[in-house]
Amino acid sequence: MKMSDEVKKAVAECSPALVATANKDGQPNVSAKGSLQVIDDEHLVFADIRSPRTIANLKENPQIGIICLNPSTRKGCRIWGKAEIMTSGELFDRLTKEYAARDMKVNHVVKVTVDDALAF
């Protein structure tokens, strides 16, 4: 599904985004992600800096929910999709380099294929 310009704008302007995952038994986890970025009309990406539970859940269940909210305007978006964990490749290298400049180590990169997205 293609994200609207409103959704892409909300992703760019709202940080951190809140990412929800669940393991195979349905145990939920919510984690703040300051690295969420739009790749193209149908994909997002974020870096795993310190998110062992998010990664463990995504290995068991790739479904993901994301909310971006600007608290001052109460505007933002909700995104649902499927995550792919990456440990190599162009996206991994790009985010690893970006965060190394801030003395942060990227353990994984998560690419999200968007199934649905709504601006509010």
DAJO-V676165 format. One record per residue. N is the residue number from 1. RES is the residue in one letter. PHI is phi in radians with two decimals (NA if undefined). PSI is psi in whole degrees, -180 to 180 (none if undefined). Layout:
n->N res->RES phi->PHI psi->PSI
n->N res->RES phi->PHI psi->PSI
//
This chain:
n->1 res->M phi->NA psi->138
n->2 res->K phi->-1.44 psi->135
n->3 res->M phi->-1.39 psi->142
n->4 res->S phi->-1.27 psi->164
n->5 res->D phi->-1.06 psi->-35
n->6 res->E phi->-1.07 psi->-43
n->7 res->V phi->-1.14 psi->-47
n->8 res->K phi->-1.07 psi->-38
n->9 res->K phi->-1.12 psi->-43
n->10 res->A phi->-1.08 psi->-41
n->11 res->V phi->-1.06 psi->-44
n->12 res->A phi->-1.18 psi->-34
n->13 res->E phi->-1.63 psi->-19
n->14 res->C phi->-1.86 psi->119
n->15 res->S phi->-2.58 psi->132
n->16 res->P phi->-1.45 psi->158
n->17 res->A phi->-1.51 psi->154
n->18 res->L phi->-1.83 psi->125
n->19 res->V phi->-1.93 psi->126
n->20 res->A phi->-1.90 psi->133
n->21 res->T phi->-2.35 psi->170
n->22 res->A phi->-2.57 psi->145
n->23 res->N phi->-1.37 psi->-175
n->24 res->K phi->-1.13 psi->-23
n->25 res->D phi->-1.58 psi->-2
n->26 res->G phi->1.59 psi->5
n->27 res->Q phi->-1.17 psi->118
n->28 res->P phi->-1.42 psi->161
n->29 res->N phi->-2.58 psi->139
n->30 res->V phi->-2.18 psi->133
n->31 res->S phi->-2.40 psi->138
n->32 res->A phi->-1.39 psi->135
n->33 res->K phi->-2.21 psi->108
n->34 res->G phi->-1.45 psi->-5
n->35 res->S phi->-1.79 psi->5
n->36 res->L phi->-1.09 psi->130
n->37 res->Q phi->-2.43 psi->151
n->38 res->V phi->-1.44 psi->131
n->39 res->I phi->-1.61 psi->-49
n->40 res->D phi->-2.73 psi->-167
n->41 res->D phi->-1.11 psi->-19
n->42 res->E phi->-2.17 psi->2
n->43 res->H phi->-2.43 psi->145
n->44 res->L phi->-2.13 psi->167
n->45 res->V phi->-2.56 psi->148
n->46 res->F phi->-2.53 psi->158
n->47 res->A phi->-1.68 psi->140
n->48 res->D phi->-1.60 psi->107
n->49 res->I phi->-1.69 psi->-51
n->50 res->R phi->-2.53 psi->67
n->51 res->S phi->-2.33 psi->58
n->52 res->P phi->-1.08 psi->-36
n->53 res->R phi->-1.25 psi->-39
n->54 res->T phi->-1.04 psi->-47
n->55 res->I phi->-1.16 psi->-43
n->56 res->A phi->-1.04 psi->-44
n->57 res->N phi->-1.10 psi->-44
n->58 res->L phi->-1.16 psi->-28
n->59 res->K phi->-1.17 psi->-31
n->60 res->E phi->-1.56 psi->-30
n->61 res->N phi->-2.64 psi->106
n->62 res->P phi->-1.33 psi->-2
n->63 res->Q phi->-1.21 psi->140
n->64 res->I phi->-2.49 psi->145
n->65 res->G phi->-2.15 psi->141
n->66 res->I phi->-2.35 psi->138
n->67 res->I phi->-2.21 psi->132
n->68 res->C phi->-2.01 psi->126
n->69 res->L phi->-2.40 psi->129
n->70 res->N phi->-1.66 psi->107
n->71 res->P phi->-1.10 psi->-28
n->72 res->S phi->-1.32 psi->-33
n->73 res->T phi->-1.82 psi->-13
n->74 res->R phi->1.03 psi->26
n->75 res->K phi->-1.83 psi->155
n->76 res->G phi->2.96 psi->-148
n->77 res->C phi->-2.72 psi->161
n->78 res->R phi->-2.09 psi->139
n->79 res->I phi->-2.35 psi->137
n->80 res->W phi->-2.16 psi->142
n->81 res->G phi->-2.97 psi->-165
n->82 res->K phi->-2.16 psi->133
n->83 res->A phi->-1.75 psi->147
n->84 res->E phi->-2.20 psi->124
n->85 res->I phi->-1.54 psi->131
n->86 res->M phi->-2.14 psi->142
n->87 res->T phi->-2.21 psi->10
n->88 res->S phi->-2.83 psi->173
n->89 res->G phi->1.81 psi->178
n->90 res->E phi->-1.06 psi->-47
n->91 res->L phi->-1.09 psi->-44
n->92 res->F phi->-1.04 psi->-47
n->93 res->D phi->-1.09 psi->-41
n->94 res->R phi->-1.13 psi->-48
n->95 res->L phi->-1.22 psi->-35
n->96 res->T phi->-1.05 psi->-44
n->97 res->K phi->-1.16 psi->-44
n->98 res->E phi->-1.03 psi->-45
n->99 res->Y phi->-1.43 psi->-25
n->100 res->A phi->-1.09 psi->-34
n->101 res->A phi->-1.12 psi->-20
n->102 res->R phi->-1.85 psi->16
n->103 res->D phi->1.03 psi->40
n->104 res->M phi->-2.13 psi->138
n->105 res->K phi->-1.72 psi->126
n->106 res->V phi->-1.55 psi->121
n->107 res->N phi->-1.52 psi->-41
n->108 res->H phi->-2.55 psi->161
n->109 res->V phi->-2.09 psi->136
n->110 res->V phi->-1.95 psi->119
n->111 res->K phi->-1.73 psi->128
n->112 res->V phi->-1.93 psi->124
n->113 res->T phi->-1.57 psi->120
n->114 res->V phi->-1.39 psi->125
n->115 res->D phi->-1.63 psi->-35
n->116 res->D phi->-2.72 psi->149
n->117 res->A phi->-2.70 psi->132
n->118 res->L phi->-2.28 psi->130
n->119 res->A phi->-1.52 psi->149
n->120 res->F phi->-2.42 psi->none
//
